[in-house]
Amino acid sequence: MENARNQHRTDYAKELIKIVQTTKDREELKKKIRDFLMVLLYFRQQKKEQPLSTLLWDIYERTGFYYDV
């Protein structure tokens, strides 16, 4: 089950990267996808380095989600 879930995550990221590489006209879309992938990579690294409560607070602050709710 864990292996299938990791494969799904990998496929999703690969598809986003493929969109960035093949999309010619949509610079705004490409920038949003690149920014999203950078944030995703940051949070994946942080999950290894800090407690869950700290990670969640970081996600709330960086995404603005905390202020929207």
C-alpha positions in Angstrom: 0.0 0.0 0.0 2.8 2.5 0.9 4.6 1.7 -2.3 1.5 2.4 -4.4 1.0 5.7 -2.6 4.6 6.8 -3.2 4.2 5.8 -6.8 1.1 8.0 -7.1 3.0 10.9 -5.6 5.9 10.4 -8.0 3.6 10.2 -11.0 1.8 13.4 -10.0 5.1 15.3 -9.6 6.4 13.9 -12.9 3.2 15.1 -14.7 3.6 18.6 -13.3 7.2 18.7 -14.4 6.2 17.5 -17.9 3.6 20.2 -18.1 6.2 22.8 -17.3 8.6 21.4 -19.9 6.1 21.1 -22.7 3.9 24.2 -22.2 5.1 27.0 -24.5 2.5 29.7 -24.3 1.5 29.7 -20.6 4.3 31.3 -18.7 2.0 32.2 -15.8 0.9 28.5 -15.5 4.5 27.3 -15.7 5.5 29.7 -13.0 2.7 28.6 -10.7 3.6 25.0 -11.1 7.3 25.7 -10.5 6.5 27.7 -7.4 4.2 24.9 -6.1 6.9 22.2 -6.7 9.4 24.3 -4.8 7.1 24.7 -1.9 6.3 21.0 -2.0 10.0 20.1 -1.9 10.5 22.5 1.0 7.8 21.0 3.1 8.9 17.4 2.3 12.4 18.3 3.5 11.0 20.0 6.6 8.9 17.0 7.6 12.1 15.1 8.1 13.7 17.9 10.3 10.9 19.2 12.6 8.0 18.0 14.7 4.6 17.7 13.1 3.1 20.6 15.1 5.9 22.9 13.9 5.5 21.7 10.3 1.8 22.4 10.4 2.3 25.8 11.8 4.9 26.5 9.0 2.4 25.3 6.4 -0.3 27.6 7.8 1.9 30.6 7.8 3.6 30.1 4.4 0.4 29.3 2.5 -1.8 31.9 4.3 -4.3 29.2 5.1 -4.3 30.1 8.8 -5.4 33.6 8.0 -8.1 32.5 5.6 -9.9 30.2 8.0 
